[in-house]
Amino acid sequence: MDKLLSTNDVLSITGYRSRTTLWRKVRDRLFPAPVKLNGVTLRWREAEIREWIAESPVQTYPTSSQ
């Protein structure tokens, strides 16, 4: 069975700083949706999160030249 992650686990793994950012990504279908347990509790499948991370492009930022 897949390991299930809490919202705090997902924030920690992804580096997102807020729940709002996470939920916007879910709403816009840019991030895997959670599964509902017992009709109330939300959890994410770890395998889906790891796959999303592996498939996400790496963001690079230009360095300032001096």
PDB file of N, H, CA, C and O in Angstrom:
ATOM      1  N   MET A   1       0.846  -1.185   0.000  1.00  0.00           N
ATOM      2  CA  MET A   1       0.000   0.000   0.000  1.00  0.00           C
ATOM      3  C   MET A   1       0.891   1.247   0.000  1.00  0.00           C
ATOM      4  O   MET A   1       1.930   1.286   0.659  1.00  0.00           O
ATOM      5  N   ASP A   2       0.465   2.250  -0.744  1.00  0.00           N
ATOM      6  H   ASP A   2      -0.379   2.218  -1.279  1.00  0.00           H
ATOM      7  CA  ASP A   2       1.186   3.521  -0.805  1.00  0.00           C
ATOM      8  C   ASP A   2       1.223   4.193   0.558  1.00  0.00           C
ATOM      9  O   ASP A   2       0.266   4.127   1.330  1.00  0.00           O
ATOM     10  N   LYS A   3       2.338   4.834   0.834  1.00  0.00           N
ATOM     11  H   LYS A   3       3.115   4.887   0.207  1.00  0.00           H
ATOM     12  CA  LYS A   3       2.412   5.673   2.023  1.00  0.00           C
ATOM     13  C   LYS A   3       1.602   6.928   1.734  1.00  0.00           C
ATOM     14  O   LYS A   3       1.658   7.470   0.631  1.00  0.00           O
ATOM     15  N   LEU A   4       0.857   7.383   2.719  1.00  0.00           N
ATOM     16  H   LEU A   4       0.811   6.943   3.615  1.00  0.00           H
ATOM     17  CA  LEU A   4       0.031   8.576   2.563  1.00  0.00           C
ATOM     18  C   LEU A   4       0.645   9.725   3.346  1.00  0.00           C
ATOM     19  O   LEU A   4       1.113   9.552   4.471  1.00  0.00           O
ATOM     20  N   LEU A   5       0.634  10.897   2.732  1.00  0.00           N
ATOM     21  H   LEU A   5       0.254  11.038   1.818  1.00  0.00           H
ATOM     22  CA  LEU A   5       1.278  12.074   3.310  1.00  0.00           C
ATOM     23  C   LEU A   5       0.255  13.124   3.730  1.00  0.00           C
ATOM     24  O   LEU A   5      -0.756  13.328   3.058  1.00  0.00           O
ATOM     25  N   SER A   6       0.528  13.772   4.830  1.00  0.00           N
ATOM     26  H   SER A   6       1.349  13.606   5.375  1.00  0.00           H
ATOM     27  CA  SER A   6      -0.321  14.875   5.289  1.00  0.00           C
ATOM     28  C   SER A   6       0.016  16.142   4.500  1.00  0.00           C
ATOM     29  O   SER A   6       0.992  16.181   3.750  1.00  0.00           O
ATOM     30  N   THR A   7      -0.791  17.152   4.679  1.00  0.00           N
ATOM     31  H   THR A   7      -1.584  17.120   5.288  1.00  0.00           H
ATOM     32  CA  THR A   7      -0.526  18.436   4.031  1.00  0.00           C
ATOM     33  C   THR A   7       0.833  18.977   4.456  1.00  0.00           C
ATOM     34  O   THR A   7       1.594  19.465   3.620  1.00  0.00           O
ATOM     35  N   ASN A   8       1.141  18.895   5.733  1.00  0.00           N
ATOM     36  H   ASN A   8       0.523  18.498   6.412  1.00  0.00           H
ATOM     37  CA  ASN A   8       2.441  19.377   6.215  1.00  0.00           C
ATOM     38  C   ASN A   8       3.598  18.603   5.596  1.00  0.00           C
ATOM     39  O   ASN A   8       4.632  19.187   5.273  1.00  0.00           O
ATOM     40  N   ASP A   9       3.432  17.290   5.427  1.00  0.00           N
ATOM     41  H   ASP A   9       2.592  16.815   5.689  1.00  0.00           H
ATOM     42  CA  ASP A   9       4.463  16.482   4.763  1.00  0.00           C
ATOM     43  C   ASP A   9       4.682  16.973   3.338  1.00  0.00           C
ATOM     44  O   ASP A   9       5.820  17.131   2.896  1.00  0.00           O
ATOM     45  N   VAL A  10       3.590  17.214   2.625  1.00  0.00           N
ATOM     46  H   VAL A  10       2.665  17.086   2.985  1.00  0.00           H
ATOM     47  CA  VAL A  10       3.672  17.658   1.230  1.00  0.00           C
ATOM     48  C   VAL A  10       4.342  19.029   1.143  1.00  0.00           C
ATOM     49  O   VAL A  10       5.176  19.258   0.267  1.00  0.00           O
ATOM     50  N   LEU A  11       3.985  19.929   2.036  1.00  0.00           N
ATOM     51  H   LEU A  11       3.307  19.744   2.748  1.00  0.00           H
ATOM     52  CA  LEU A  11       4.613  21.253   2.043  1.00  0.00           C
ATOM     53  C   LEU A  11       6.114  21.128   2.270  1.00  0.00           C
ATOM     54  O   LEU A  11       6.902  21.827   1.633  1.00  0.00           O
ATOM     55  N   SER A  12       6.502  20.252   3.162  1.00  0.00           N
ATOM     56  H   SER A  12       5.862  19.685   3.679  1.00  0.00           H
ATOM     57  CA  SER A  12       7.919  20.056   3.462  1.00  0.00           C
ATOM     58  C   SER A  12       8.669  19.473   2.270  1.00  0.00           C
ATOM     59  O   SER A  12       9.763  19.930   1.939  1.00  0.00           O
ATOM     60  N   ILE A  13       8.088  18.470   1.630  1.00  0.00           N
ATOM     61  H   ILE A  13       7.199  18.099   1.899  1.00  0.00           H
ATOM     62  CA  ILE A  13       8.737  17.801   0.496  1.00  0.00           C
ATOM     63  C   ILE A  13       8.863  18.732  -0.705  1.00  0.00           C
ATOM     64  O   ILE A  13       9.897  18.752  -1.373  1.00  0.00           O
ATOM     65  N   THR A  14       7.817  19.497  -0.978  1.00  0.00           N
ATOM     66  H   THR A  14       6.977  19.481  -0.435  1.00  0.00           H
ATOM     67  CA  THR A  14       7.807  20.338  -2.178  1.00  0.00           C
ATOM     68  C   THR A  14       8.504  21.676  -1.984  1.00  0.00           C
ATOM     69  O   THR A  14       8.942  22.297  -2.952  1.00  0.00           O
ATOM     70  N   GLY A  15       8.607  22.114  -0.750  1.00  0.00           N
ATOM     71  H   GLY A  15       8.251  21.609   0.036  1.00  0.00           H
ATOM     72  CA  GLY A  15       9.189  23.427  -0.501  1.00  0.00           C
ATOM     73  C   GLY A  15       8.182  24.559  -0.617  1.00  0.00           C
ATOM     74  O   GLY A  15       8.538  25.727  -0.464  1.00  0.00           O
ATOM     75  N   TYR A  16       6.918  24.217  -0.890  1.00  0.00           N
ATOM     76  H   TYR A  16       6.629  23.268  -1.014  1.00  0.00           H
ATOM     77  CA  TYR A  16       5.890  25.259  -0.898  1.00  0.00           C
ATOM     78  C   TYR A  16       5.805  25.845   0.502  1.00  0.00           C
ATOM     79  O   TYR A  16       5.926  25.130   1.497  1.00  0.00           O
ATOM     80  N   ARG A  17       5.598  27.140   0.567  1.00  0.00           N
ATOM     81  H   ARG A  17       5.500  27.721  -0.240  1.00  0.00           H
ATOM     82  CA  ARG A  17       5.587  27.805   1.868  1.00  0.00           C
ATOM     83  C   ARG A  17       4.203  27.927   2.478  1.00  0.00           C
ATOM     84  O   ARG A  17       4.079  28.170   3.678  1.00  0.00           O
ATOM     85  N   SER A  18       3.164  27.765   1.679  1.00  0.00           N
ATOM     86  H   SER A  18       3.265  27.568   0.704  1.00  0.00           H
ATOM     87  CA  SER A  18       1.826  27.944   2.246  1.00  0.00           C
ATOM     88  C   SER A  18       0.847  26.920   1.697  1.00  0.00           C
ATOM     89  O   SER A  18       1.007  26.384   0.600  1.00  0.00           O
ATOM     90  N   ARG A  19      -0.160  26.678   2.496  1.00  0.00           N
ATOM     91  H   ARG A  19      -0.291  27.114   3.386  1.00  0.00           H
ATOM     92  CA  ARG A  19      -1.249  25.789   2.078  1.00  0.00           C
ATOM     93  C   ARG A  19      -1.998  26.401   0.896  1.00  0.00           C
ATOM     94  O   ARG A  19      -2.474  25.686   0.014  1.00  0.00           O
ATOM     95  N   THR A  20      -2.097  27.723   0.888  1.00  0.00           N
ATOM     96  H   THR A  20      -1.710  28.303   1.605  1.00  0.00           H
ATOM     97  CA  THR A  20      -2.795  28.409  -0.197  1.00  0.00           C
ATOM     98  C   THR A  20      -2.135  28.107  -1.536  1.00  0.00           C
ATOM     99  O   THR A  20      -2.821  27.821  -2.517  1.00  0.00           O
ATOM    100  N   THR A  21      -0.820  28.169  -1.580  1.00  0.00           N
ATOM    101  H   THR A  21      -0.262  28.402  -0.783  1.00  0.00           H
ATOM    102  CA  THR A  21      -0.098  27.852  -2.816  1.00  0.00           C
ATOM    103  C   THR A  21      -0.378  26.422  -3.236  1.00  0.00           C
ATOM    104  O   THR A  21      -0.639  26.156  -4.410  1.00  0.00           O
ATOM    105  N   LEU A  22      -0.327  25.504  -2.290  1.00  0.00           N
ATOM    106  H   LEU A  22      -0.115  25.720  -1.337  1.00  0.00           H
ATOM    107  CA  LEU A  22      -0.587  24.096  -2.582  1.00  0.00           C
ATOM    108  C   LEU A  22      -1.981  23.916  -3.168  1.00  0.00           C
ATOM    109  O   LEU A  22      -2.143  23.242  -4.185  1.00  0.00           O
ATOM    110  N   TRP A  23      -2.985  24.512  -2.537  1.00  0.00           N
ATOM    111  H   TRP A  23      -2.853  25.059  -1.710  1.00  0.00           H
ATOM    112  CA  TRP A  23      -4.355  24.345  -3.009  1.00  0.00           C
ATOM    113  C   TRP A  23      -4.601  25.022  -4.354  1.00  0.00           C
ATOM    114  O   TRP A  23      -5.421  24.551  -5.142  1.00  0.00           O
ATOM    115  N   ARG A  24      -3.904  26.115  -4.623  1.00  0.00           N
ATOM    116  H   ARG A  24      -3.237  26.497  -3.983  1.00  0.00           H
ATOM    117  CA  ARG A  24      -4.017  26.735  -5.954  1.00  0.00           C
ATOM    118  C   ARG A  24      -3.474  25.798  -7.016  1.00  0.00           C
ATOM    119  O   ARG A  24      -4.065  25.662  -8.087  1.00  0.00           O
ATOM    120  N   LYS A  25      -2.358  25.155  -6.730  1.00  0.00           N
ATOM    121  H   LYS A  25      -1.878  25.266  -5.859  1.00  0.00           H
ATOM    122  CA  LYS A  25      -1.764  24.208  -7.682  1.00  0.00           C
ATOM    123  C   LYS A  25      -2.708  23.032  -7.918  1.00  0.00           C
ATOM    124  O   LYS A  25      -2.872  22.585  -9.053  1.00  0.00           O
ATOM    125  N   VAL A  26      -3.325  22.532  -6.854  1.00  0.00           N
ATOM    126  H   VAL A  26      -3.192  22.895  -5.932  1.00  0.00           H
ATOM    127  CA  VAL A  26      -4.284  21.427  -6.996  1.00  0.00           C
ATOM    128  C   VAL A  26      -5.474  21.894  -7.831  1.00  0.00           C
ATOM    129  O   VAL A  26      -5.894  21.200  -8.757  1.00  0.00           O
ATOM    130  N   ARG A  27      -6.011  23.057  -7.508  1.00  0.00           N
ATOM    131  H   ARG A  27      -5.669  23.620  -6.755  1.00  0.00           H
ATOM    132  CA  ARG A  27      -7.171  23.605  -8.231  1.00  0.00           C
ATOM    133  C   ARG A  27      -6.880  23.764  -9.716  1.00  0.00           C
ATOM    134  O   ARG A  27      -7.727  23.463 -10.557  1.00  0.00           O
ATOM    135  N   ASP A  28      -5.684  24.237 -10.035  1.00  0.00           N
ATOM    136  H   ASP A  28      -4.995  24.481  -9.352  1.00  0.00           H
ATOM    137  CA  ASP A  28      -5.298  24.478 -11.423  1.00  0.00           C
ATOM    138  C   ASP A  28      -4.766  23.228 -12.120  1.00  0.00           C
ATOM    139  O   ASP A  28      -4.294  23.288 -13.255  1.00  0.00           O
ATOM    140  N   ARG A  29      -4.851  22.112 -11.431  1.00  0.00           N
ATOM    141  H   ARG A  29      -5.235  22.064 -10.509  1.00  0.00           H
ATOM    142  CA  ARG A  29      -4.398  20.807 -11.943  1.00  0.00           C
ATOM    143  C   ARG A  29      -2.913  20.799 -12.286  1.00  0.00           C
ATOM    144  O   ARG A  29      -2.479  20.144 -13.234  1.00  0.00           O
ATOM    145  N   LEU A  30      -2.152  21.536 -11.498  1.00  0.00           N
ATOM    146  H   LEU A  30      -2.505  22.068 -10.728  1.00  0.00           H
ATOM    147  CA  LEU A  30      -0.704  21.577 -11.663  1.00  0.00           C
ATOM    148  C   LEU A  30      -0.014  20.725 -10.606  1.00  0.00           C
ATOM    149  O   LEU A  30       1.213  20.638 -10.569  1.00  0.00           O
ATOM    150  N   PHE A  31      -0.812  20.098  -9.750  1.00  0.00           N
ATOM    151  H   PHE A  31      -1.809  20.168  -9.781  1.00  0.00           H
ATOM    152  CA  PHE A  31      -0.293  19.274  -8.669  1.00  0.00           C
ATOM    153  C   PHE A  31      -1.301  18.160  -8.411  1.00  0.00           C
ATOM    154  O   PHE A  31      -2.505  18.379  -8.550  1.00  0.00           O
ATOM    155  N   PRO A  32      -0.833  16.964  -8.036  1.00  0.00           N
ATOM    156  CA  PRO A  32      -1.765  15.856  -7.788  1.00  0.00           C
ATOM    157  C   PRO A  32      -2.796  16.188  -6.706  1.00  0.00           C
ATOM    158  O   PRO A  32      -2.484  16.841  -5.710  1.00  0.00           O
ATOM    159  N   ALA A  33      -4.000  15.736  -6.918  1.00  0.00           N
ATOM    160  H   ALA A  33      -4.254  15.205  -7.727  1.00  0.00           H
ATOM    161  CA  ALA A  33      -5.066  15.944  -5.939  1.00  0.00           C
ATOM    162  C   ALA A  33      -4.926  14.934  -4.799  1.00  0.00           C
ATOM    163  O   ALA A  33      -4.431  13.826  -5.003  1.00  0.00           O
ATOM    164  N   PRO A  34      -5.360  15.318  -3.613  1.00  0.00           N
ATOM    165  CA  PRO A  34      -5.315  14.384  -2.492  1.00  0.00           C
ATOM    166  C   PRO A  34      -6.456  13.378  -2.584  1.00  0.00           C
ATOM    167  O   PRO A  34      -7.399  13.548  -3.357  1.00  0.00           O
ATOM    168  N   VAL A  35      -6.346  12.336  -1.781  1.00  0.00           N
ATOM    169  H   VAL A  35      -5.580  12.198  -1.153  1.00  0.00           H
ATOM    170  CA  VAL A  35      -7.439  11.373  -1.650  1.00  0.00           C
ATOM    171  C   VAL A  35      -8.138  11.652  -0.325  1.00  0.00           C
ATOM    172  O   VAL A  35      -7.514  12.087   0.643  1.00  0.00           O
ATOM    173  N   LYS A  36      -9.423  11.399  -0.299  1.00  0.00           N
ATOM    174  H   LYS A  36      -9.930  11.045  -1.086  1.00  0.00           H
ATOM    175  CA  LYS A  36     -10.207  11.645   0.906  1.00  0.00           C
ATOM    176  C   LYS A  36     -10.356  10.326   1.662  1.00  0.00           C
ATOM    177  O   LYS A  36     -10.814   9.326   1.109  1.00  0.00           O
ATOM    178  N   LEU A  37      -9.967  10.344   2.914  1.00  0.00           N
ATOM    179  H   LEU A  37      -9.596  11.156   3.363  1.00  0.00           H
ATOM    180  CA  LEU A  37     -10.132   9.179   3.777  1.00  0.00           C
ATOM    181  C   LEU A  37     -11.299   9.440   4.716  1.00  0.00           C
ATOM    182  O   LEU A  37     -11.470  10.561   5.194  1.00  0.00           O
ATOM    183  N   ASN A  38     -12.076   8.453   4.974  1.00  0.00           N
ATOM    184  H   ASN A  38     -11.937   7.543   4.585  1.00  0.00           H
ATOM    185  CA  ASN A  38     -13.239   8.511   5.876  1.00  0.00           C
ATOM    186  C   ASN A  38     -14.111   9.755   5.663  1.00  0.00           C
ATOM    187  O   ASN A  38     -14.783  10.219   6.584  1.00  0.00           O
ATOM    188  N   GLY A  39     -14.089  10.279   4.450  1.00  0.00           N
ATOM    189  H   GLY A  39     -13.543   9.903   3.702  1.00  0.00           H
ATOM    190  CA  GLY A  39     -14.948  11.408   4.108  1.00  0.00           C
ATOM    191  C   GLY A  39     -14.480  12.768   4.585  1.00  0.00           C
ATOM    192  O   GLY A  39     -15.087  13.785   4.247  1.00  0.00           O
ATOM    193  N   VAL A  40     -13.397  12.804   5.373  1.00  0.00           N
ATOM    194  H   VAL A  40     -12.904  11.978   5.648  1.00  0.00           H
ATOM    195  CA  VAL A  40     -12.958  14.076   5.945  1.00  0.00           C
ATOM    196  C   VAL A  40     -11.465  14.311   5.755  1.00  0.00           C
ATOM    197  O   VAL A  40     -11.058  15.354   5.244  1.00  0.00           O
ATOM    198  N   THR A  41     -10.668  13.363   6.157  1.00  0.00           N
ATOM    199  H   THR A  41     -10.999  12.516   6.572  1.00  0.00           H
ATOM    200  CA  THR A  41      -9.215  13.512   6.151  1.00  0.00           C
ATOM    201  C   THR A  41      -8.665  13.447   4.735  1.00  0.00           C
ATOM    202  O   THR A  41      -9.038  12.570   3.957  1.00  0.00           O
ATOM    203  N   LEU A  42      -7.774  14.380   4.402  1.00  0.00           N
ATOM    204  H   LEU A  42      -7.471  15.093   5.034  1.00  0.00           H
ATOM    205  CA  LEU A  42      -7.137  14.408   3.087  1.00  0.00           C
ATOM    206  C   LEU A  42      -5.680  13.982   3.214  1.00  0.00           C
ATOM    207  O   LEU A  42      -4.967  14.415   4.120  1.00  0.00           O
ATOM    208  N   ARG A  43      -5.253  13.129   2.293  1.00  0.00           N
ATOM    209  H   ARG A  43      -5.832  12.777   1.557  1.00  0.00           H
ATOM    210  CA  ARG A  43      -3.864  12.676   2.248  1.00  0.00           C
ATOM    211  C   ARG A  43      -3.440  12.562   0.789  1.00  0.00           C
ATOM    212  O   ARG A  43      -4.265  12.355  -0.101  1.00  0.00           O
ATOM    213  N   TRP A  44      -2.146  12.701   0.564  1.00  0.00           N
ATOM    214  H   TRP A  44      -1.475  12.869   1.286  1.00  0.00           H
ATOM    215  CA  TRP A  44      -1.578  12.543  -0.767  1.00  0.00           C
ATOM    216  C   TRP A  44      -0.808  11.243  -0.820  1.00  0.00           C
ATOM    217  O   TRP A  44      -0.182  10.838   0.159  1.00  0.00           O
ATOM    218  N   ARG A  45      -0.857  10.586  -1.978  1.00  0.00           N
ATOM    219  H   ARG A  45      -1.366  10.916  -2.774  1.00  0.00           H
ATOM    220  CA  ARG A  45      -0.069   9.366  -2.177  1.00  0.00           C
ATOM    221  C   ARG A  45       1.384   9.766  -2.419  1.00  0.00           C
ATOM    222  O   ARG A  45       1.685  10.553  -3.316  1.00  0.00           O
ATOM    223  N   GLU A  46       2.271   9.216  -1.609  1.00  0.00           N
ATOM    224  H   GLU A  46       2.027   8.577  -0.880  1.00  0.00           H
ATOM    225  CA  GLU A  46       3.683   9.580  -1.720  1.00  0.00           C
ATOM    226  C   GLU A  46       4.226   9.301  -3.113  1.00  0.00           C
ATOM    227  O   GLU A  46       4.984  10.107  -3.653  1.00  0.00           O
ATOM    228  N   ALA A  47       3.850   8.173  -3.701  1.00  0.00           N
ATOM    229  H   ALA A  47       3.234   7.518  -3.263  1.00  0.00           H
ATOM    230  CA  ALA A  47       4.350   7.822  -5.036  1.00  0.00           C
ATOM    231  C   ALA A  47       3.968   8.886  -6.067  1.00  0.00           C
ATOM    232  O   ALA A  47       4.775   9.220  -6.935  1.00  0.00           O
ATOM    233  N   GLU A  48       2.752   9.420  -5.981  1.00  0.00           N
ATOM    234  H   GLU A  48       2.097   9.149  -5.276  1.00  0.00           H
ATOM    235  CA  GLU A  48       2.320  10.461  -6.923  1.00  0.00           C
ATOM    236  C   GLU A  48       3.122  11.744  -6.732  1.00  0.00           C
ATOM    237  O   GLU A  48       3.468  12.415  -7.705  1.00  0.00           O
ATOM    238  N   ILE A  49       3.413  12.081  -5.490  1.00  0.00           N
ATOM    239  H   ILE A  49       3.131  11.536  -4.700  1.00  0.00           H
ATOM    240  CA  ILE A  49       4.179  13.298  -5.214  1.00  0.00           C
ATOM    241  C   ILE A  49       5.608  13.137  -5.716  1.00  0.00           C
ATOM    242  O   ILE A  49       6.158  14.049  -6.333  1.00  0.00           O
ATOM    243  N   ARG A  50       6.205  11.990  -5.456  1.00  0.00           N
ATOM    244  H   ARG A  50       5.758  11.249  -4.955  1.00  0.00           H
ATOM    245  CA  ARG A  50       7.576  11.734  -5.920  1.00  0.00           C
ATOM    246  C   ARG A  50       7.643  11.757  -7.449  1.00  0.00           C
ATOM    247  O   ARG A  50       8.595  12.284  -8.023  1.00  0.00           O
ATOM    248  N   GLU A  51       6.634  11.187  -8.101  1.00  0.00           N
ATOM    249  H   GLU A  51       5.860  10.759  -7.633  1.00  0.00           H
ATOM    250  CA  GLU A  51       6.580  11.196  -9.567  1.00  0.00           C
ATOM    251  C   GLU A  51       6.436  12.630 -10.086  1.00  0.00           C
ATOM    252  O   GLU A  51       7.098  13.007 -11.054  1.00  0.00           O
ATOM    253  N   TRP A  52       5.583  13.422  -9.454  1.00  0.00           N
ATOM    254  H   TRP A  52       5.045  13.115  -8.668  1.00  0.00           H
ATOM    255  CA  TRP A  52       5.397  14.818  -9.848  1.00  0.00           C
ATOM    256  C   TRP A  52       6.718  15.575  -9.726  1.00  0.00           C
ATOM    257  O   TRP A  52       7.069  16.355 -10.611  1.00  0.00           O
ATOM    258  N   ILE A  53       7.444  15.352  -8.644  1.00  0.00           N
ATOM    259  H   ILE A  53       7.159  14.719  -7.924  1.00  0.00           H
ATOM    260  CA  ILE A  53       8.735  16.015  -8.445  1.00  0.00           C
ATOM    261  C   ILE A  53       9.713  15.608  -9.539  1.00  0.00           C
ATOM    262  O   ILE A  53      10.408  16.456 -10.098  1.00  0.00           O
ATOM    263  N   ALA A  54       9.770  14.316  -9.849  1.00  0.00           N
ATOM    264  H   ALA A  54       9.206  13.627  -9.395  1.00  0.00           H
ATOM    265  CA  ALA A  54      10.695  13.814 -10.867  1.00  0.00           C
ATOM    266  C   ALA A  54      10.393  14.393 -12.247  1.00  0.00           C
ATOM    267  O   ALA A  54      11.306  14.615 -13.042  1.00  0.00           O
ATOM    268  N   GLU A  55       9.118  14.637 -12.531  1.00  0.00           N
ATOM    269  H   GLU A  55       8.376  14.457 -11.885  1.00  0.00           H
ATOM    270  CA  GLU A  55       8.721  15.136 -13.847  1.00  0.00           C
ATOM    271  C   GLU A  55       8.717  16.662 -13.941  1.00  0.00           C
ATOM    272  O   GLU A  55       8.609  17.214 -15.036  1.00  0.00           O
ATOM    273  N   SER A  56       8.831  17.336 -12.816  1.00  0.00           N
ATOM    274  H   SER A  56       8.919  16.888 -11.926  1.00  0.00           H
ATOM    275  CA  SER A  56       8.802  18.801 -12.815  1.00  0.00           C
ATOM    276  C   SER A  56      10.118  19.360 -13.327  1.00  0.00           C
ATOM    277  O   SER A  56      11.188  18.861 -12.980  1.00  0.00           O
ATOM    278  N   PRO A  57      10.038  20.399 -14.154  1.00  0.00           N
ATOM    279  CA  PRO A  57      11.285  21.017 -14.621  1.00  0.00           C
ATOM    280  C   PRO A  57      12.005  21.703 -13.464  1.00  0.00           C
ATOM    281  O   PRO A  57      11.377  22.241 -12.552  1.00  0.00           O
ATOM    282  N   VAL A  58      13.300  21.673 -13.519  1.00  0.00           N
ATOM    283  H   VAL A  58      13.810  21.237 -14.260  1.00  0.00           H
ATOM    284  CA  VAL A  58      14.103  22.337 -12.499  1.00  0.00           C
ATOM    285  C   VAL A  58      14.144  23.820 -12.819  1.00  0.00           C
ATOM    286  O   VAL A  58      14.441  24.206 -13.950  1.00  0.00           O
ATOM    287  N   GLN A  59      13.850  24.645 -11.840  1.00  0.00           N
ATOM    288  H   GLN A  59      13.609  24.331 -10.921  1.00  0.00           H
ATOM    289  CA  GLN A  59      13.888  26.088 -12.056  1.00  0.00           C
ATOM    290  C   GLN A  59      15.288  26.593 -11.754  1.00  0.00           C
ATOM    291  O   GLN A  59      15.857  26.321 -10.697  1.00  0.00           O
ATOM    292  N   THR A  60      15.818  27.323 -12.697  1.00  0.00           N
ATOM    293  H   THR A  60      15.357  27.544 -13.556  1.00  0.00           H
ATOM    294  CA  THR A  60      17.119  27.949 -12.472  1.00  0.00           C
ATOM    295  C   THR A  60      16.951  29.452 -12.600  1.00  0.00           C
ATOM    296  O   THR A  60      16.096  29.941 -13.339  1.00  0.00           O
ATOM    297  N   TYR A  61      17.754  30.148 -11.892  1.00  0.00           N
ATOM    298  H   TYR A  61      18.449  29.752 -11.291  1.00  0.00           H
ATOM    299  CA  TYR A  61      17.684  31.602 -11.901  1.00  0.00           C
ATOM    300  C   TYR A  61      19.032  32.148 -12.336  1.00  0.00           C
ATOM    301  O   TYR A  61      20.075  31.656 -11.906  1.00  0.00           O
ATOM    302  N   PRO A  62      19.013  33.159 -13.185  1.00  0.00           N
ATOM    303  CA  PRO A  62      20.291  33.720 -13.640  1.00  0.00           C
ATOM    304  C   PRO A  62      21.052  34.346 -12.476  1.00  0.00           C
ATOM    305  O   PRO A  62      20.466  34.926 -11.561  1.00  0.00           O
ATOM    306  N   THR A  63      22.350  34.214 -12.537  1.00  0.00           N
ATOM    307  H   THR A  63      22.826  33.743 -13.280  1.00  0.00           H
ATOM    308  CA  THR A  63      23.175  34.853 -11.513  1.00  0.00           C
ATOM    309  C   THR A  63      23.532  36.248 -11.986  1.00  0.00           C
ATOM    310  O   THR A  63      23.626  36.507 -13.186  1.00  0.00           O
ATOM    311  N   SER A  64      23.722  37.115 -11.062  1.00  0.00           N
ATOM    312  H   SER A  64      23.645  36.905 -10.088  1.00  0.00           H
ATOM    313  CA  SER A  64      24.078  38.482 -11.452  1.00  0.00           C
ATOM    314  C   SER A  64      25.557  38.527 -11.802  1.00  0.00           C
ATOM    315  O   SER A  64      26.396  38.000 -11.071  1.00  0.00           O
ATOM    316  N   SER A  65      25.866  39.154 -12.916  1.00  0.00           N
ATOM    317  H   SER A  65      25.185  39.582 -13.510  1.00  0.00           H
ATOM    318  CA  SER A  65      27.270  39.273 -13.323  1.00  0.00           C
ATOM    319  C   SER A  65      27.816  40.597 -12.813  1.00  0.00           C
ATOM    320  O   SER A  65      27.138  41.624 -12.832  1.00  0.00           O
ATOM    321  N   GLN A  66      29.031  40.541 -12.369  1.00  0.00           N
ATOM    322  H   GLN A  66      29.582  39.706 -12.354  1.00  0.00           H
ATOM    323  CA  GLN A  66      29.608  41.766 -11.803  1.00  0.00           C
ATOM    324  C   GLN A  66      30.793  42.215 -12.576  1.00  0.00           C
ATOM    325  O   GLN A  66      31.402  43.231 -12.238  1.00  0.00           O
TER     326      GLN A  66
END
